[in-house]
């Protein structure tokens, strides 16, 4: 049976030599370009806030589970002022922020102008303790003196 199947392959109408003469087609590349207005809005939000979350919804009313998780993590660390940009309100911002950071998903967190990551990165940083260290180092949170004393002992 196997021999019969393999022998039938050689009888297919398109021979391998014919395939090699077909012109090569270039792969399609999707180009995305962020608009000047979107770039300006994103730049302003990042520069004007020590911590900003580009999210679906607002910090008070997140509209997706990942955005909600990021806000809850920040609140657990004691971050009181969370600037949020609702990407659902503006399609240019929603697509532009992905290109701006070269990160494919929303939410996106920026601290002192630096892109930190999305929900998965925030969860990992929270679990490892890196997030609290970063927030204190960047002045988003004040250092807890009792925690410092505990570390020294």
Number of C-alpha atoms within 10 A of each C-alpha: 6 6 7 8 9 10 11 9 10 11 9 9 8 9 11 10 8 9 9 9 8 8 7 7 6 6 6 6 6 6 5 10 10 16 13 11 12 19 17 12 16 18 14 11 20 22 15 12 17 19 24 23 28 27 27 24 19 20 22 10 12 18 15 13 12 18 23 20 17 25 25 14 18 19 14 12 13 14 16 11 14 18 19 23 23 20 21 15 11 12 10 17 23 21 19 23 24 18 15 16 15 10 14 12 16 21 30 26 24 21 20 17 16 13 18 17 20 22 22 13 15 21 16 12 18 18 12 11 11 12 20 20 15 15 21 13 12 14 13 19 16 12 14 9 9 8 9 10 9 8 8 6 5
